[in-house]
């Protein structure tokens, strides 16, 4: 089951996926890189690849 497809969440639709979200990171050369919605979504999708649902314990 995908975390983004769970029944208690509403889809988020942004008209401009490349719009900055107010945060930034610095690359190895010290250049500031603005964080976009597209970057956040890509990171979430990468995390979902490795998500392991815990086994149900009795």
N, C-alpha and C positions, 0 to 999 in steps of 0.2 A: 504494500500500500504506500503510495506516495504521500509525503507530508503535505505537499501542495494541493493534493486532491482530497484531503480529508473533509468530511462533511461539515465541520464547524468553521470552515474558512471560506470567505468570499474571494473570488478572483480580483486581483488588482490590475486595472487597466490604466496605463499611463500613455497619454497621447504622444509623448516624446521620450522613448526609452533611453536615448542618449543624454537626456537632461541630467545635470549634476544634482547630487543629493545633499550637498553641503559638507562633504567630507573629502579628504585627500590622503594619498600615500606618497612617499618619496621613493624614487628609484635609486639604484646603486650609485648614480652620479649626483644625487641630491636634487634632481628635478621633481617638482611637485606634479602629481598626476591626480586629477579630479576623479572621484568615484561616481560612476553613473549607475542608473537602474539596470542597464544591460550587464554591467560588471557584477552587480549583486546577484542577479538572476543566474548568470553563468556559474558563480561560486556555489549557489544553492544547488544547482543541477549537478555539479561535480560532487558535492557532499552526498547527495541522494544516491549516487552510484555505489557508495561504500556503506550506506546505512544498513545496519543489521538489526532486525526486529528481535528483541529479547524473547527467549523461549518462555512459554507460559509455565509458571510454577504452580503446583497443586497445593 
